[in-house]
Amino acid sequence: MKYMLLICDDESVSPSPQELASDPVMREWEQNLRERDALKAGARLRPIADATSVRVRRGETLVSDGPFAETKDFVGGFAVVECADLDEAIAVAAGHPWAHRGVVEIRPVWE
């Protein structure tokens, strides 16, 4: 089963792309998943300052800058992983470095 991992953190203390690229814990997490062919997709997202939100209300399209919700935590990236079950997805999420400083939300993917 596929699971989406939403990687959430406090953007004000988020490491730079260069810091992430040199983080051995992050590299090990990704490599482990790649070796098992479990990492199906993933990417880091641009900062919330670059976000655009779209809503349609009574036929009118409303576009605003920034995220949908005002919050300290933001979705900074995602990974789609293939796991046997939720227990394995929890283990994968717990191994992500952000689980120790932010939160990793797990969502099953409709297939």
N, C-alpha and C positions, 0 to 999 in steps of 0.2 A: 504494500500500500504506500502511496505517496503522501508525504506530510510537508506542509509549508512551515518553515521556522521563521517567525518574524523576530528579527534581532533588534531589540529596543535598548536605548541608552540615553543618558543625559548628554545632549549635543555639546554643551559647554565644556565637557571634559573628554570628548571623543578624540581618539588618536587620528593623526593625519594618515593619508593613504601610504606614505612612505614608512611610517611607524608600523602600520598593519603589515606591510610587505615584509618587514624585518622581524616581526613577532614570531618567535619559534613555536609558541603554543598554538597560535592561529595556523601556522604552516602545518604543524603536526595534525591538527584536527582535520584540515582540508585533505591532507595526503592520505590519512586513514580512510576517509570516506571515498576518495578516488580509487584507492587500491581495492576496495570492496564494490566498486561501481555503484555506490549508494548516493553520491552527490549528482543530482540530475540537473540542477541549475542553481545559480546564486549570483548575487551582485550587491555591491555597496550602493546605497542611494545618496544622491546629492543632499546638501543641508536643507532644512525646512524653509530657509529663506528662498530657496529656488522652487518651492512647491506651488502648485496652482490647484485650487479646489473648484469643482463644477457641481452645481445643483440645478435641477429643473423644477420649478414650482409654478403650477397653474400655466404651463406652457412656456414660461419664460426661463431662459438659460441664464443662470447667475454664476459669474466667474469671480473668484477672489484669490488674492495672493495668500500664500501660506497654507498651513495644514488645516484639516477639517476641524480639529479640536485644539483648544489651548491646553497644553500640557508640558511638563518639564521633560518627560520621556518622549522619545520620538522613534519611529521605525527607521533605523539607519541602514538596514540591509535585510536580505532574505536569502534563504536557501531552500531548495526543494530536495528532499531526501527520500529514498526508497527504503522502507523498513518493513520487517515482518509484521510488527504490531506496534501499538502505542508504547508498550514497555521499552522496545528498542528505540523508538523515537525520543522518548524521555531520556534514555541514556545518551543518545547523540546530542540532544539539546544541552544536557548537563555538562557535556564535554566541551561545549563552545565557550571560549574565554569570556564572552559577554554575560553568560549565566552567573558569573562570579561578581559582576559589577553592575549589571542592568537586569534585563529579563529577556528570556527567549520564549515567545508564545508559540505553541504548536497547534496547527490546524490541519485536520485531514483534508485531502484534496478529493473533490467529487470526481469519480472516474466512471 
